[in-house]
Amino acid sequence: MAHPFHLAFPVDDLAQTKTFYMDILGCKQGREREGKWVDFDLFGHQMSAHLHHKKQTTPDATGIVDGDSVPVPHFGVVLPMEEWRALADRLKPVKGIEWVLEPKIRFEGQPGEQGTFFIKDPSGNALEFKGFTNETSIFAT
């Protein structure tokens, strides 16, 4: 049995964050300390959004993966391919989503073939959603 991870991340506005994670991504809300932080269930993982009034001053960094520039840092979820496709199809028509990388298949025909896309939340945090047809290829070399 896999164990869920926990990630705490900074946000600029808790109300916008709740709308994005609950209404757009479909997360369930967990505990909350009003005006301070809120927990979300992101596909079984505990995400804690903490209000952080001072904008982080680190420049946007990127890495190159299979020819695409991707934001670093980022976080996300690995899903079965059918769930990944359904999520991508559901998010494509949503107005206001900041797409960093549109849904695509990466490493096609190679070990580790995966669906991937990147979006940003209202505070500019980058999220990656991956889909694998065969979960044994998640750590393929």
N, C-alpha and C positions, 0 to 999 in steps of 0.2 A: 504494500500500500504506500503510495506517495504521500508525503507530508506537505501541507500548504506552506508557502513562504509568507513572510510579513515584510512589508515595505512601507516606510514613512517617507512622505515627500512634501515639499513646500508648495503652497498655493497662495494666490493673491486674493481670492474671493470665495468664501465657503458656499454661498448661495449658487454662484455660477458653477462651482465644482460639483455640487450635489445635482444640479440639473444635468450636467454633462454625464457624470458617471451613472446616475440612476435612470434618467429619461432617455438618454441617447445610447449608452452602452448596455443598459439593462441591469446594472448592479443593484443588489439589495443593500440597504443601509444597515449598519451595525450600530455600535455605541457612538455617542456624540457628546462632546462637551461644548455647549453652545458658545459660539464666538472663538473657539480655540482649535478644535479638531473634529473630524468625523471619520468613522471606519466604513469601508465598503467591502462587500464580498465580490471579488472579481474572479469569476470562474473557480470559486473555492479557495481563493487566496485572500489574505487580510491586507487591505490597502488602507493606510491611515493618512488622510490629507490634513496637514497642519497649516493653519494660517500663519503666514510669514510676511510681515509688512515690508521688510527691506528686500528689494529686488536683488537677486544674486548677481554679482558683478563679473562672473566668469564668462568669457566669450563663448559663443556657440562653437563647439568642436564637432568634427565629423570624422568618420572612418569610411573606408571603401570596402564594400562587400559585393562580390560578383559584379563589379563595375558600377554599382550604385553608391552615391554618397549618402551615408546614414548618420543621424544625430547621435552623439555620445555626450552625456549618458542618455540611456533610454531604458524602459522596462516594458514588460508585456507578458503575454500568455501564449503557450503552445497548445493548440487545439487539434482535435481530429479534423481531417480535411473537410468533411461535410459541414461541421460547425463553422470552420473558418470561412468557407464559401458563403454560408448563410449570413454570417456576420458582415462580410464584405458587401454582399448584395443588399443587406439592410441599411448599411451606412452610406453607400454610394449616393443615393438621392438626397441625403440629409443636408439641408442648407446650413452653412456656418461651420462645417467641419474643416479644419485646416489639415489638408493632406500633405504629408512630407513625401510619401511614396505611394502611388496608387497600387491596388492589388495586382500582384504578378507572381509568376512561378520563377523561383530562383534555383540555380544548379540543376536545371532540367536535364533529365537523363543521367545524372551523376549521383553518387552516394550523397545523401543528405538533401535530396530534392525536396523543396518546400514552397508553400504559398507564403507570401509575406505582404504586409502593408504597414505603413507608419502614419500616425495622426498625432496631432498635438491637442492637449486639453486646454481649457481657457487660460491657464496660467503659463502655458508654453512648455509643459512637460511632454516629452516625446514618448509615445507608446508604440510598441511593435506587436502585431498579432501574427503568429505563424500557424500554418496548417501542415500536417504531415499525413500522407496516406498510410504510411507504415511508421508507427511510433518507435520501432527499433532503429530507425535511421536518424533519430534526433541527434545522436552523438556519433554519427558516421564519420569516418576519417578518409 
